Amino acid sequence: MPLQSSFSSFSTHSSSSSSIRYPWKYHVFISFRGEDTRYGFTGNLYKALFDKGVHTFIDDEELQRGHEITPSLLKAIEESRIAIIILSPNYASSSFCLDELVHILHCIKGNDRLVLPVFYEADPSDVRHQRNSFGEAMAKHEEKFKSDLNKVHKWKQALHQVANLSGYHFKHGDGYEHKFIANIVEEISRKINRVPLPVADYPVGLKSRVSNIISLLEMDSSDRVHMVGIHGIGGIGKTTLAIAVYNLIADNFESVCFLEDVRENSSKYGLVHLQNNLLCKILGKEGVQIQGVKEGTSQIQQRLRGKKVLLILDDVDEQKQLESIAGKPNWFGGGSRVIITTRDTHLLKLHNVEKTFEVAALSKKHSLELLVKKAFKNDEVNSSYYANVLNCAITYASGHPLALEIIGSNLFGKEVEHWESALHQYEKIPNREIQQILKISYNALEEYEKNIFLDITCCFKGHNLKEIGDILHAHYGYNMSYHIQRLVDKSLIKIKFGDQVTFHDLIEDMGKEIVRQESPNMPGNRSRLWYHEDIVQVLQEKQVSYYFNDFSFMSLNLLYHLMILYCHSPKVEMLRLCGTNIKDLPSSFQNLCELSCLNLSGHTFHRIPSVIVNMPKLFTLYIGGEGNKTWVSRNKLEEGVEGTLSSSNVTNLTLDKCMLSDNFFPLALAWFRNVKTLDLSSNRFTILPECIQDFRFLSSLKVDFCTKLVKIAGIPPNLKQFSAVGCSNLTEVTSVLLNQELHENGRTEFALPGTMIPAWFEEKRKGDSISFWFRGEFPSNALCFAILKRNRRSSGTRITTMVSINGKQVSRGDGRTQTFQELFIFDLSMTKKTYHLDGICFENKWNHANVSFKIYDLMEECGMHILKQESSSIMKDIRFTNPCIKNDDEALHGIGSIDVRLRLQPGSATSQPASQNPLGHSGDTSHSKGNWAVPQFRGGTVFARRNIKMMLCVMFYTMLSIVVCGLGMWLGKN
């Protein structure tokens, strides 16, 4: 919405739907049945509350039963902090009281404020189930309101709901009424003595966020303890949100504690100080003075486990802070809630906080509202006069509340000229106050992580995660996945769907300002250059002899020719020429002898620049087109590799959208036979030829969205990763891709078309999980899995692999994003695990393991294979059936040996006493019939196991006994 148009609807009431206030006119609202308790219990309760200074609303008017509830009474309910409902025997007989109850539950309980029921001479069970006087009253209402039974239904629901709330129950004879009233007054006084914490001068856009947190807290759940994490960048409003939630729900808890600025207070005063503060706040005068962290941990567990507590831990930055203050949910009583605010999402994962909320930037509407209130202290703005500068300020702040407040305060009462000057200065040199808040997360990084952060913020905003990882890998020499994830955990950068890396504009400004401060007046002395004027200045002044981590020529669409002269020893390691109009790279380009990574995306090159062959340290090369609009003709790129005898040292090669045909592969071998990772996505070749086997070092091959590809005739010998997603015409998948030998050495990851899991997978299961049993060390490096999707459309799917042992989740491979179409085969060791199982040895007994997979699409089947190369020594320690239940052969052996005997004619030379039979035991002969030999068995349950193997065994020994009997009879006759 244009800014000018937004002014037309902007008024003093613009924040009513977005702000959150606490306009409590009354501390307590009392709902009661006048005929029952007005001049008795209710009057005494009101007097006791009044004496304690509790501002209480009580309806003194004698209203007739059935009289409609007045607007003034409804307003009084809405303006009350706490509601006390006195449920006397005749309460439900009044439709007025029931309407009042419905409104109280909607306005007060519905907004998570405290509703306190008092069951006065009434049984809570009668209220809940509408029995006795409550049942009789509701029956009369049903008769009276036949035409509006929906209203009666609401009354019944309200009675049931209020009866389930925690409250007070009084019955004559159980105690003194004045003591009962004193207990109620004491609790109310304790609640109202807690003054709400100041939220913000202008809590804009807070209401919906508070509702989201309330939903995560599950306030209706009174038996469990819930922990909720609130995370986001510095100054985005995490603490403000936590305070607003605290003020809203605190009255529902027995004890409350808001530990603010845990990071700073922990650093200044130590963890013991925080533990003492918590115990003192919760226990009051009973609080104990502890001397050590372990003692404090023990005291918190012992003293708070029976209390319903609300605990806010604000700005946590270390795991030990959580472990010493709120180690586990069972440290607190049922119904407790713990809210944690932090910039580090990894801390929440480590602490098993499953429910989290990320505080996003303000919308443009709310940004305008907040800026106007801070800059003008009212809503009166000259729309035509200030519209442009307000729009610029909102664009600069990008919805960051702290930035909007600082800008508004600094420019309060200033003319438009001052606004324009200040905003222009902010774009060149960011505001110091804003930077100090944002730099807290940056300062917490390790030194090498700071460098990676500065590389990304200065040069790679909006770029693909894999591209950034490969470039930084080429520069630093090690994998970037862990370090980039650390930046995500610290709320410094985000990875959007599709693996696009992005971050807040103020974070970008912070990173660039840190680099600018390295040499404010001499760009050539800075570690990174991104601004085209600085780059031109450096090149013109021949400052390239200085050390640079990265050159970035982006969006210089007027740059047609590039020459690098008089720089025989430059230390430029990465160079990006993206979106320029350069047609070729000059021979002088090889003077960049330290260049290791070159990005030529989005160019109109006619051919692969031949100069790259003469650059021995160039290991990473990106050449990407923009479909048919970029490459001049189909064969120009292929012609560029002809006639070359020597091969480059490039190991990471990307040639996507380059319109490559089948002629490319034999020609490419001349230049790129050392390549290890090759991305040929979105090209026009129809076959992967046999000659691709000559890429001896190639371990990763990607041919996604090559829609003309119909056949795979060969694969490189050391291939570990392969992806053929979106290859709509690929119907013939070579069996080599599914060959067991290819995957047997482990660490493979294949995404390809397929309709069934290969036969060499020992175990297959329908659905999304598979189980097995193991002994000793978990075989994490010996397991290969296959996933068959039910939805055959190619899609970006985040795969989460979860391992549970003996019913407890012990590992989670969280975050690997693969785009696969039908069949995905991968080694478990290739997943990025949150918790690692490698080297963990379990008890020397059979342990049950369950591996489950979570993906966006439905799974049809999964399979598991034990890698022989990795598991030859532990094959005996892995089973797919429960080893505690004996198999068929073992069952047969365990049930009893078969004892075959032959009773012959007396005096026969071949007869022998039973004690000398071959089985060595004196079996009972009572089952023998005449001279026939009858097979006997130890134990009487052999036939209980009716299975094929045992039946065959019995038949064999039966036939054997018949033969032996026949032989005996023949010998007797002769």
ZAMARGU-4260 file (C-alpha; in steps of 0.2 Angstrom, whole numbers, plus 5000, padded with zeros to 4 digits):
<rodrens>
0) 5000/5000/5000 | 5007/5017/4995 | 5012/5027/5010 | 5001/5042/5005 | 4986/5031/5005
5) 4990/5024/5022 | 4989/5041/5030 | 4971/5043/5025 | 4965/5029/5036 | 4978/5033/5050
10) 4969/5040/5066 | 4970/5041/5084 | 4962/5024/5084 | 4974/5015/5072 | 4982/5005/5086
15) 4967/4998/5093 | 4968/4982/5084 | 4987/4980/5085 | 4992/4986/5102 | 4990/4978/5119
20) 4985/4988/5134 | 4980/4984/5152 | 4965/4996/5155 | 4960/4988/5172 | 4948/5000/5181
25) 4943/4987/5194 | 4954/4974/5203 | 4940/4962/5206 | 4922/4959/5199 | 4911/4949/5210
30) 4897/4939/5201 | 4884/4932/5213 | 4865/4927/5216 | 4858/4942/5226 | 4844/4932/5234
35) 4857/4919/5241 | 4872/4929/5247 | 4870/4948/5245 | 4868/4951/5264 | 4878/4937/5270
40) 4894/4929/5262 | 4895/4941/5247 | 4893/4957/5258 | 4906/4951/5270 | 4918/4947/5256
45) 4916/4964/5248 | 4919/4972/5265 | 4935/4962/5267 | 4942/4966/5250 | 4937/4985/5252
50) 4947/4985/5269 | 4962/4978/5260 | 4962/4992/5247 | 4956/4980/5233 | 4945/4990/5221
55) 4930/4979/5219 | 4915/4980/5208 | 4899/4974/5215 | 4881/4976/5208 | 4871/4984/5222
60) 4855/4986/5212 | 4841/4975/5216 | 4838/4968/5199 | 4823/4957/5195 | 4827/4939/5190
65) 4828/4938/5171 | 4832/4956/5168 | 4844/4958/5154 | 4862/4962/5158 | 4866/4981/5156
70) 4880/4988/5145 | 4888/4996/5160 | 4889/4979/5168 | 4897/4972/5153 | 4910/4986/5153
75) 4913/4983/5171 | 4917/4965/5167 | 4929/4969/5153 | 4938/4982/5164 | 4941/4970/5178
80) 4958/4961/5181 | 4950/4946/5191 | 4933/4939/5192 | 4926/4930/5208 | 4911/4919/5204
85) 4901/4914/5220 | 4892/4898/5215 | 4878/4897/5228 | 4864/4884/5227 | 4852/4895/5217
90) 4865/4904/5206 | 4859/4894/5190 | 4841/4899/5193 | 4845/4917/5187 | 4847/4919/5168
95) 4855/4936/5173 | 4869/4927/5182 | 4871/4914/5168 | 4873/4928/5155 | 4885/4936/5167
100) 4895/4920/5168 | 4896/4918/5150 | 4902/4935/5147 | 4915/4933/5161 | 4922/4917/5154
105) 4923/4926/5137 | 4931/4942/5142 | 4942/4938/5157 | 4946/4919/5155 | 4946/4921/5137
110) 4960/4933/5138 | 4969/4922/5151 | 4965/4933/5166 | 4961/4925/5182 | 4943/4918/5186
115) 4941/4912/5204 | 4926/4901/5207 | 4919/4900/5225 | 4908/4885/5228 | 4897/4892/5242
120) 4886/4878/5249 | 4886/4870/5232 | 4896/4854/5226 | 4907/4857/5212 | 4901/4841/5204
125) 4883/4847/5204 | 4889/4862/5195 | 4899/4852/5183 | 4886/4840/5179 | 4871/4851/5182
130) 4863/4840/5196 | 4852/4844/5211 | 4847/4863/5211 | 4858/4866/5196 | 4850/4852/5186
135) 4832/4858/5191 | 4836/4876/5186 | 4843/4871/5169 | 4827/4860/5166 | 4816/4876/5169
140) 4827/4886/5158 | 4825/4873/5144 | 4806/4874/5146 | 4806/4893/5146 | 4818/4896/5132
145) 4812/4882/5120 | 4814/4894/5105 | 4832/4898/5110 | 4840/4882/5116 | 4857/4888/5110
150) 4857/4901/5124 | 4854/4887/5136 | 4867/4876/5129 | 4880/4890/5131 | 4874/4892/5150
155) 4877/4873/5152 | 4895/4874/5144 | 4899/4889/5155 | 4894/4880/5171 | 4904/4865/5166
160) 4919/4876/5162 | 4919/4886/5178 | 4917/4870/5188 | 4934/4864/5181 | 4943/4879/5187
165) 4954/4879/5203 | 4944/4888/5217 | 4937/4888/5234 | 4924/4877/5242 | 4914/4881/5258
170) 4902/4871/5267 | 4894/4876/5284 | 4902/4865/5298 | 4919/4864/5289 | 4926/4879/5297
175) 4924/4898/5301 | 4917/4908/5287 | 4928/4923/5291 | 4944/4913/5290 | 4938/4906/5273
180) 4935/4924/5267 | 4952/4929/5274 | 4961/4916/5263 | 4952/4922/5247 | 4957/4940/5251
185) 4975/4936/5254 | 4976/4927/5237 | 4968/4942/5229 | 4980/4954/5238 | 4995/4944/5232
190) 4989/4944/5214 | 4986/4963/5213 | 5001/4968/5223 | 5011/4961/5208 | 5011/4977/5197
195) 5012/4974/5178 | 5029/4977/5171 | 5031/4991/5158 | 5029/4984/5141 | 5033/4998/5129
200) 5028/5016/5126 | 5019/5011/5110 | 5016/4992/5109 | 5012/4992/5091 | 5008/4975/5082
205) 5009/4965/5099 | 4992/4958/5101 | 4993/4944/5088 | 5010/4939/5094 | 5004/4938/5112
210) 4990/4927/5105 | 5003/4915/5097 | 5013/4913/5112 | 4997/4910/5123 | 4993/4896/5111
215) 5010/4888/5112 | 5009/4889/5131 | 4992/4879/5131 | 4986/4888/5147 | 4971/4875/5148
220) 4983/4861/5152 | 4985/4861/5171 | 4995/4845/5174 | 5010/4847/5162 | 5025/4859/5163
225) 5027/4868/5146 | 5043/4877/5140 | 5042/4890/5125 | 5056/4898/5117 | 5055/4916/5109
230) 5070/4919/5097 | 5075/4933/5084 | 5088/4946/5080 | 5093/4959/5093 | 5080/4973/5095
235) 5066/4964/5086 | 5055/4964/5101 | 5058/4947/5110 | 5058/4955/5128 | 5043/4966/5124
240) 5033/4951/5119 | 5039/4941/5134 | 5034/4955/5146 | 5017/4957/5138 | 5013/4938/5140
245) 5019/4939/5158 | 5008/4953/5162 | 4993/4945/5154 | 4994/4927/5162 | 5004/4930/5179
250) 4988/4930/5189 | 4985/4912/5185 | 5001/4906/5194 | 5005/4903/5212 | 5022/4911/5210
255) 5030/4922/5196 | 5048/4927/5192 | 5054/4938/5178 | 5073/4936/5177 | 5078/4950/5165
260) 5094/4952/5155 | 5101/4934/5160 | 5116/4936/5148 | 5123/4952/5156 | 5118/4948/5174
265) 5126/4931/5172 | 5142/4939/5165 | 5143/4952/5179 | 5137/4943/5194 | 5137/4925/5190
270) 5124/4911/5190 | 5123/4910/5209 | 5116/4928/5209 | 5102/4923/5197 | 5098/4907/5207
275) 5097/4917/5223 | 5085/4930/5214 | 5074/4916/5208 | 5072/4908/5225 | 5070/4924/5234
280) 5056/4930/5221 | 5047/4913/5222 | 5049/4909/5240 | 5049/4927/5247 | 5055/4928/5265
285) 5058/4909/5265 | 5071/4911/5251 | 5088/4904/5255 | 5105/4911/5252 | 5115/4899/5242
290) 5134/4898/5239 | 5137/4888/5224 | 5129/4883/5207 | 5126/4865/5212 | 5118/4870/5228
295) 5107/4882/5219 | 5102/4869/5206 | 5097/4857/5220 | 5088/4870/5230 | 5078/4875/5215
300) 5073/4857/5211 | 5068/4854/5229 | 5059/4870/5234 | 5050/4873/5217 | 5044/4856/5211
305) 5027/4858/5221 | 5023/4875/5215 | 5014/4881/5200 | 5027/4894/5193 | 5028/4906/5179
310) 5046/4909/5175 | 5053/4921/5161 | 5072/4919/5157 | 5076/4934/5146 | 5091/4935/5134
315) 5099/4918/5137 | 5115/4916/5128 | 5123/4900/5136 | 5117/4883/5139 | 5124/4883/5157
320) 5111/4897/5161 | 5097/4886/5157 | 5104/4870/5165 | 5107/4880/5182 | 5090/4889/5183
325) 5077/4878/5173 | 5086/4862/5170 | 5071/4851/5167 | 5052/4853/5167 | 5050/4842/5182
330) 5060/4855/5193 | 5043/4864/5194 | 5025/4859/5199 | 5011/4854/5187 | 5004/4868/5177
335) 5020/4879/5177 | 5026/4888/5162 | 5044/4893/5157 | 5047/4906/5143 | 5065/4908/5136
340) 5070/4923/5125 | 5086/4921/5115 | 5095/4925/5099 | 5102/4907/5098 | 5090/4894/5092
345) 5103/4881/5095 | 5102/4883/5114 | 5083/4880/5113 | 5086/4863/5103 | 5100/4858/5116
350) 5087/4861/5130 | 5074/4851/5121 | 5062/4866/5120 | 5051/4860/5106 | 5039/4875/5105
355) 5047/4890/5098 | 5041/4907/5091 | 5052/4918/5079 | 5048/4936/5081 | 5047/4943/5063
360) 5049/4961/5057 | 5034/4973/5058 | 5023/4975/5044 | 5024/4991/5034 | 5007/4997/5042
365) 5014/4994/5060 | 5031/5001/5055 | 5022/5017/5050 | 5011/5018/5066 | 5026/5016/5077
370) 5037/5028/5068 | 5024/5041/5068 | 5020/5039/5087 | 5039/5041/5091 | 5043/5055/5079
375) 5027/5066/5082 | 5020/5059/5099 | 5003/5059/5091 | 4994/5054/5075 | 4994/5071/5067
380) 5005/5070/5052 | 5006/5081/5036 | 5004/5067/5024 | 5010/5077/5009 | 5025/5085/5018
385) 5032/5070/5027 | 5026/5055/5016 | 5043/5053/5006 | 5055/5054/5021 | 5043/5042/5032
390) 5043/5030/5017 | 5063/5031/5016 | 5064/5028/5035 | 5052/5013/5035 | 5062/5006/5020
395) 5079/5008/5030 | 5072/5000/5046 | 5064/4986/5037 | 5052/4983/5051 | 5065/4983/5065
400) 5056/4990/5080 | 5071/4997/5089 | 5078/5005/5073 | 5061/5013/5071 | 5060/5020/5089
405) 5078/5027/5088 | 5075/5035/5071 | 5059/5042/5077 | 5066/5049/5093 | 5082/5056/5085
410) 5071/5065/5072 | 5057/5071/5084 | 5052/5089/5080 | 5064/5090/5065 | 5060/5097/5048
415) 5060/5087/5032 | 5077/5093/5028 | 5084/5086/5044 | 5076/5069/5040 | 5083/5068/5023
420) 5100/5072/5029 | 5100/5060/5043 | 5093/5045/5032 | 5106/5049/5019 | 5119/5047/5032
425) 5112/5031/5039 | 5113/5023/5022 | 5132/5027/5022 | 5136/5025/5040 | 5123/5015/5051
430) 5117/5022/5067 | 5129/5017/5081 | 5115/5014/5094 | 5107/5001/5082 | 5123/4993/5078
435) 5128/4991/5096 | 5112/4980/5099 | 5115/4970/5083 | 5133/4967/5086 | 5130/4957/5102
440) 5127/4942/5092 | 5142/4945/5081 | 5153/4947/5095 | 5148/4930/5102 | 5155/4922/5087
445) 5172/4913/5085 | 5185/4923/5075 | 5183/4911/5059 | 5164/4912/5061 | 5165/4931/5061
450) 5175/4930/5044 | 5162/4919/5037 | 5148/4930/5042 | 5157/4946/5035 | 5159/4936/5018
455) 5141/4932/5017 | 5134/4949/5022 | 5145/4958/5011 | 5144/4948/4995 | 5131/4934/4996
460) 5114/4940/5001 | 5101/4931/4991 | 5112/4917/4984 | 5110/4899/4985 | 5117/4890/5000
465) 5126/4877/4990 | 5135/4890/4980 | 5140/4900/4995 | 5146/4884/5004 | 5157/4879/4989
470) 5165/4896/4987 | 5169/4897/5005 | 5175/4879/5005 | 5187/4883/4991 | 5193/4898/5001
475) 5195/4892/5018 | 5198/4873/5014 | 5185/4865/5025 | 5166/4862/5024 | 5155/4876/5028
480) 5139/4868/5033 | 5142/4868/5052 | 5148/4886/5052 | 5134/4893/5042 | 5121/4884/5053
485) 5129/4893/5068 | 5125/4909/5060 | 5107/4903/5057 | 5106/4898/5076 | 5113/4915/5081
490) 5098/4923/5071 | 5111/4932/5060 | 5105/4924/5044 | 5091/4914/5037 | 5089/4900/5025
495) 5073/4901/5015 | 5064/4888/5006 | 5074/4883/4991 | 5090/4886/5001 | 5091/4904/4998
500) 5102/4913/5011 | 5095/4930/5017 | 5096/4941/5032 | 5089/4958/5038 | 5094/4974/5030
505) 5101/4980/5046 | 5112/4964/5048 | 5119/4967/5031 | 5123/4985/5036 | 5131/4980/5052
510) 5142/4967/5042 | 5147/4980/5029 | 5151/4994/5042 | 5162/4982/5052 | 5172/4980/5036
515) 5172/4998/5032 | 5179/5002/5049 | 5194/4992/5045 | 5200/5007/5034 | 5187/5021/5033
520) 5196/5031/5020 | 5206/5018/5011 | 5195/5005/5002 | 5211/4996/4997 | 5215/4992/5015
525) 5199/4983/5018 | 5197/4964/5018 | 5182/4964/5006 | 5175/4975/4992 | 5157/4975/4986
530) 5153/4993/4981 | 5157/4997/4963 | 5164/5014/4966 | 5176/5007/4979 | 5181/4993/4967
535) 5184/5006/4953 | 5194/5017/4965 | 5205/5002/4970 | 5208/4996/4952 | 5212/5014/4946
540) 5224/5017/4960 | 5233/5000/4957 | 5229/4995/4975 | 5226/4977/4970 | 5243/4972/4978
545) 5234/4973/4994 | 5227/4957/5002 | 5209/4954/4997 | 5198/4939/5003 | 5185/4942/4989
550) 5182/4952/4974 | 5164/4954/4969 | 5159/4962/4953 | 5140/4961/4953 | 5127/4970/4943
555) 5140/4981/4934 | 5131/4979/4918 | 5142/4993/4910 | 5157/4982/4912 | 5161/4975/4895
560) 5180/4972/4896 | 5191/4968/4910 | 5210/4969/4910 | 5221/4965/4925 | 5239/4972/4922
565) 5254/4975/4933 | 5249/4963/4946 | 5260/4948/4946 | 5258/4943/4964 | 5240/4948/4968
570) 5231/4938/4982 | 5214/4938/4975 | 5207/4921/4980 | 5188/4923/4975 | 5181/4933/4960
575) 5163/4935/4955 | 5159/4942/4938 | 5140/4941/4939 | 5128/4950/4927 | 5141/4960/4918
580) 5143/4961/4899 | 5160/4954/4897 | 5161/4942/4882 | 5177/4934/4886 | 5191/4934/4899
585) 5208/4942/4893 | 5224/4932/4894 | 5230/4945/4908 | 5217/4936/4919 | 5230/4922/4922
590) 5239/4935/4932 | 5227/4932/4946 | 5238/4917/4950 | 5231/4914/4968 | 5213/4914/4961
595) 5204/4898/4968 | 5186/4902/4964 | 5178/4910/4949 | 5159/4913/4947 | 5154/4918/4929
600) 5135/4916/4932 | 5123/4926/4920 | 5135/4930/4906 | 5134/4930/4887 | 5150/4920/4885
605) 5152/4912/4868 | 5164/4899/4874 | 5172/4893/4890 | 5187/4905/4893 | 5203/4896/4888
610) 5213/4906/4901 | 5207/4895/4915 | 5218/4881/4909 | 5233/4892/4914 | 5227/4895/4932
615) 5234/4881/4942 | 5225/4886/4959 | 5208/4888/4951 | 5198/4874/4959 | 5180/4880/4958
620) 5172/4887/4942 | 5153/4892/4940 | 5147/4896/4923 | 5128/4898/4922 | 5117/4904/4909
625) 5099/4910/4909 | 5091/4898/4898 | 5089/4901/4879 | 5093/4920/4881 | 5110/4918/4887
630) 5120/4906/4876 | 5122/4913/4858 | 5121/4896/4850 | 5120/4878/4856 | 5137/4872/4851
635) 5148/4888/4855 | 5152/4882/4872 | 5157/4865/4866 | 5168/4872/4852 | 5177/4881/4866
640) 5185/4865/4873 | 5191/4859/4856 | 5210/4859/4853 | 5215/4859/4871 | 5228/4846/4876
645) 5231/4850/4895 | 5218/4849/4908 | 5213/4862/4921 | 5214/4859/4940 | 5196/4863/4942
650) 5188/4851/4955 | 5171/4859/4957 | 5162/4863/4941 | 5145/4870/4938 | 5138/4872/4920
655) 5120/4874/4922 | 5108/4881/4909 | 5122/4881/4896 | 5112/4871/4883 | 5125/4857/4882
660) 5122/4843/4870 | 5128/4825/4868 | 5145/4832/4860 | 5150/4840/4876 | 5156/4825/4886
665) 5171/4819/4876 | 5177/4836/4873 | 5175/4841/4892 | 5187/4826/4897 | 5201/4836/4889
670) 5198/4851/4901 | 5190/4844/4917 | 5197/4826/4920 | 5201/4831/4938 | 5184/4837/4942
675) 5176/4830/4958 | 5159/4838/4959 | 5150/4841/4943 | 5133/4850/4941 | 5125/4849/4923
680) 5108/4853/4928 | 5095/4861/4915 | 5105/4856/4899 | 5100/4847/4883 | 5110/4831/4882
685) 5100/4815/4879 | 5113/4802/4886 | 5126/4800/4900 | 5138/4791/4889 | 5150/4777/4894
690) 5165/4789/4892 | 5159/4798/4908 | 5168/4783/4917 | 5184/4792/4913 | 5181/4805/4926
695) 5191/4795/4939 | 5189/4808/4953 | 5171/4812/4950 | 5162/4809/4966 | 5146/4820/4965
700) 5136/4822/4949 | 5120/4832/4947 | 5109/4831/4931 | 5093/4838/4938 | 5080/4845/4926
705) 5089/4839/4910 | 5072/4835/4902 | 5079/4828/4886 | 5090/4815/4895 | 5083/4797/4891
710) 5097/4785/4895 | 5112/4783/4907 | 5125/4772/4899 | 5139/4774/4912 | 5144/4781/4928
715) 5161/4787/4936 | 5169/4773/4946 | 5170/4783/4962 | 5153/4791/4961 | 5145/4794/4979
720) 5132/4807/4976 | 5120/4807/4961 | 5104/4817/4957 | 5093/4815/4942 | 5077/4825/4948
725) 5065/4832/4935 | 5072/4822/4921 | 5054/4818/4914 | 5060/4808/4899 | 5072/4797/4909
730) 5064/4780/4908 | 5079/4769/4907 | 5089/4769/4923 | 5105/4759/4921 | 5106/4744/4933
735) 5123/4751/4938 | 5115/4765/4948 | 5106/4752/4959 | 5121/4740/4959 | 5124/4734/4977
740) 5143/4735/4974 | 5142/4753/4970 | 5134/4757/4987 | 5143/4744/4998 | 5157/4755/5002
745) 5145/4767/5010 | 5143/4786/5010 | 5132/4786/4994 | 5117/4798/4991 | 5107/4794/4976
750) 5091/4803/4970 | 5083/4795/4955 | 5068/4788/4946 | 5062/4771/4953 | 5046/4761/4957
755) 5054/4749/4969 | 5067/4747/4982 | 5082/4736/4976 | 5081/4718/4981 | 5098/4718/4990
760) 5090/4728/5004 | 5088/4715/5018 | 5073/4723/5026 | 5058/4733/5019 | 5044/4741/5027
765) 5028/4750/5021 | 5027/4767/5029 | 5040/4779/5036 | 5050/4769/5049 | 5060/4753/5051
770) 5066/4743/5066 | 5081/4732/5070 | 5090/4725/5086 | 5109/4727/5089 | 5122/4724/5103
775) 5136/4735/5108 | 5141/4750/5098 | 5127/4757/5087 | 5132/4754/5069 | 5129/4771/5062
780) 5142/4770/5049 | 5135/4753/5043 | 5117/4757/5038 | 5111/4761/5021 | 5092/4767/5019
785) 5081/4769/5004 | 5065/4779/5003 | 5051/4777/4990 | 5040/4792/4989 | 5021/4790/4986
790) 5020/4807/4978 | 5030/4805/4962 | 5031/4824/4958 | 5049/4831/4961 | 5050/4843/4975
795) 5061/4851/4988 | 5059/4840/5002 | 5067/4842/5019 | 5071/4824/5026 | 5072/4822/5045
800) 5080/4806/5051 | 5076/4801/5069 | 5084/4786/5078 | 5076/4780/5094 | 5084/4766/5105
805) 5074/4757/5117 | 5059/4769/5115 | 5070/4785/5117 | 5075/4797/5103 | 5094/4798/5104
810) 5098/4806/5087 | 5090/4817/5074 | 5097/4821/5057 | 5089/4838/5055 | 5090/4849/5040
815) 5096/4839/5025 | 5086/4846/5011 | 5086/4835/4995 | 5076/4837/4979 | 5071/4819/4974
820) 5058/4813/4963 | 5054/4794/4967 | 5068/4784/4975 | 5081/4791/4987 | 5096/4780/4993
825) 5107/4786/5006 | 5120/4781/5020 | 5115/4786/5038 | 5132/4793/5041 | 5128/4806/5027
830) 5114/4814/5037 | 5118/4830/5047 | 5114/4824/5065 | 5109/4835/5079 | 5115/4822/5091
835) 5129/4810/5086 | 5129/4791/5089 | 5146/4788/5083 | 5156/4779/5096 | 5143/4777/5109
840) 5142/4760/5116 | 5126/4753/5124 | 5124/4739/5136 | 5130/4722/5130 | 5112/4716/5127
845) 5100/4717/5113 | 5094/4735/5110 | 5079/4739/5100 | 5082/4753/5087 | 5069/4762/5077
850) 5074/4773/5062 | 5060/4784/5056 | 5059/4797/5042 | 5049/4813/5041 | 5047/4821/5024
855) 5034/4833/5016 | 5028/4820/5004 | 5020/4804/5009 | 5031/4789/5010 | 5026/4772/5001
860) 5040/4761/5008 | 5057/4762/5016 | 5071/4749/5016 | 5087/4745/5026 | 5104/4737/5021
865) 5119/4733/5032 | 5135/4738/5023 | 5146/4723/5023 | 5162/4733/5021 | 5158/4743/5037
870) 5150/4729/5047 | 5158/4712/5043 | 5163/4711/5062 | 5147/4715/5069 | 5135/4706/5058
875) 5131/4694/5072 | 5126/4708/5083 | 5112/4715/5071 | 5095/4706/5069 | 5079/4711/5060
880) 5068/4700/5072 | 5068/4701/5090 | 5082/4690/5097 | 5073/4687/5113 | 5060/4677/5104
885) 5069/4661/5098 | 5068/4656/5080 | 5061/4640/5073 | 5077/4630/5073 | 5081/4636/5091
890) 5064/4632/5097 | 5065/4615/5090 | 5081/4612/5099 | 5075/4620/5115 | 5059/4611/5116
895) 5067/4594/5116 | 5078/4581/5107 | 5069/4568/5097 | 5071/4551/5105 | 5068/4536/5093
900) 5067/4519/5100 | 5065/4502/5094 | 5057/4488/5104 | 5062/4471/5097 | 5057/4453/5101
905) 5063/4448/5118 | 5080/4439/5116 | 5084/4448/5100 | 5102/4450/5097 | 5100/4468/5092
910) 5090/4473/5107 | 5097/4484/5120 | 5091/4491/5136 | 5083/4508/5136 | 5097/4515/5147
915) 5109/4512/5133 | 5100/4521/5119 | 5110/4533/5108 | 5102/4548/5117 | 5109/4543/5133
920) 5093/4544/5144 | 5080/4531/5150 | 5064/4536/5141 | 5047/4530/5146 | 5041/4516/5135
925) 5023/4517/5140 | 5019/4524/5123 | 5026/4510/5114 | 5013/4498/5105 | 5019/4480/5102
930) 5035/4479/5093 | 5033/4495/5084 | 5046/4509/5087 | 5038/4525/5091 | 5047/4542/5091
935) 5046/4550/5108 | 5050/4569/5113 | 5057/4577/5128 | 5043/4589/5133 | 5025/4589/5129
940) 5024/4606/5119 | 5033/4601/5103 | 5017/4602/5093 | 5012/4619/5101 | 5023/4627/5088
945) 5014/4623/5072 | 5026/4629/5058 | 5032/4621/5042 | 5050/4617/5048 | 5045/4608/5063
950) 5031/4598/5054 | 5044/4593/5041 | 5056/4587/5055 | 5042/4577/5063 | 5038/4569/5046
955) 5056/4564/5043 | 5058/4556/5060 | 5042/4547/5058 | 5047/4540/5041 | 5064/4535/5049
960) 5055/4526/5063 | 5045/4516/5051 | 5060/4511/5041 | 5069/4505/5057 | 5054/4495/5063
965) 5052/4487/5046 | 5071/4482/5047 | 5069/4475/5064 | 5054/4464/5059 | 5064/4458/5045
970) 5079/4454/5056 | 5067/4445/5068 | 5060/4433/5055 | 5077/4429/5048
</rodrens>
